[in-house]
Structure formats: C-alpha cells, structure tokens
C-alpha cells in the first residue's frame, strides 16, 4: 500500500509476515527501495517525515544507502575504540 501524502512511502509485508514501512524512489536512473522501519516503532507521521528526508537527499544527488553505510562504519569505529579503551583501564 502506498501513502497518498508522502511520495515513495509504502507499507509492505515481509515474507515472514511482518509489516514494514518502505521508501521507494529512483536514484541515477535505478529503482531504490529502503526499509524505514516497523509500524510498531514508527508512527505514520514519523515515517512520512523520513520518506520526505530521503527524497530530499536523492534530490540533492546523495545516495541514502551510502550515508547509512558511512554512519554505521563510524559507529563501529567508536564502539571498537570504546571497547579498546575499556580493556586498557
């Protein structure tokens, strides 16, 4: 099902039967689909805001997948640094 107010926002059911908000758009001529999250954790207003933010990134020429990968890599580095510091103490 697609949202009528936020372009690209939809609600789908995973193969396991769990619902999830998704965002779909086109980036550099290719279809892009990202999972936003579980409707139990995201209110529809939050999912709409996220979908609009993702579309703005695409409009600015940024791939949201790259930004997510970068953020996860930075978090992993911080976690590793904190673990190393904890072991040193």
C-alpha positions as CSV (number, residue, x, y, z in Angstrom):
1,X,0.0,0.0,0.0
2,X,1.3,3.5,-0.9
3,X,0.8,6.6,1.2
4,X,-1.2,9.3,-0.5
5,X,0.6,12.3,1.1
6,X,4.3,11.3,1.1
7,X,5.6,10.2,-2.3
8,X,7.5,6.9,-2.2
9,X,6.3,5.8,1.3
10,X,4.6,2.5,1.4
11,X,3.7,-0.3,3.8
12,X,4.6,-3.8,2.9
13,X,4.5,-7.2,4.5
14,X,7.8,-9.1,4.6
15,X,7.9,-12.8,3.5
16,X,7.9,-13.6,7.3
17,X,4.5,-11.8,7.5
18,X,5.8,-8.7,9.4
19,X,4.7,-5.2,8.2
20,X,7.4,-2.6,7.4
21,X,7.4,1.0,6.1
22,X,9.4,1.3,2.9
23,X,10.6,4.1,0.8
24,X,10.9,3.8,-3.0
25,X,12.3,6.2,-5.5
26,X,14.7,6.5,-8.4
27,X,18.3,7.4,-8.0
28,X,20.6,7.8,-11.0
29,X,18.0,6.0,-13.2
30,X,17.7,2.9,-11.0
31,X,15.0,1.9,-8.6
32,X,15.9,2.3,-4.9
33,X,14.0,0.8,-2.1
34,X,14.8,1.2,1.6
35,X,13.2,-0.2,4.7
36,X,12.3,2.6,7.1
37,X,11.0,0.5,10.0
38,X,8.3,-1.4,11.8
39,X,4.9,0.4,12.2
40,X,5.0,-0.6,15.8
41,X,8.1,1.6,16.3
42,X,7.3,4.3,13.8
43,X,4.2,6.5,13.8
44,X,2.9,7.3,10.3
45,X,3.9,10.9,10.7
46,X,7.5,9.9,11.5
47,X,7.6,7.6,8.5
48,X,6.3,10.4,6.3
49,X,9.0,12.7,7.6
50,X,11.7,10.1,7.0
51,X,10.4,9.4,3.4
52,X,10.5,13.2,2.6
53,X,14.0,13.5,4.1
54,X,15.2,10.5,2.0
55,X,13.7,12.1,-1.1
56,X,15.4,15.4,-0.4
57,X,18.8,13.5,-0.2
58,X,18.1,12.0,-3.6
59,X,17.1,15.3,-5.0
60,X,20.4,16.7,-3.7
61,X,22.3,14.0,-5.5
62,X,23.1,11.9,-2.4
63,X,22.6,8.1,-2.2
64,X,20.9,7.4,1.2
65,X,22.5,3.9,1.2
66,X,26.0,5.5,1.2
67,X,25.1,7.8,4.0
68,X,23.8,4.9,6.1
69,X,26.9,2.8,5.4
70,X,29.1,5.7,6.4
71,X,27.2,6.3,9.7
72,X,27.3,2.5,10.5
73,X,31.1,2.5,9.9
74,X,31.6,5.5,12.1
75,X,29.6,3.9,14.9
76,X,31.6,0.7,14.6
77,X,34.8,2.6,14.9
78,X,33.5,4.4,18.0
79,X,32.4,1.1,19.5
80,X,35.8,-0.5,18.8
81,X,37.6,2.5,20.3
82,X,35.4,2.4,23.4
83,X,36.0,-1.3,23.9
84,X,39.8,-0.9,23.5
85,X,39.8,1.9,26.0
86,X,37.7,-0.1,28.5
87,X,40.2,-3.0,28.2
88,X,43.1,-0.6,28.8
89,X,41.5,0.6,32.0
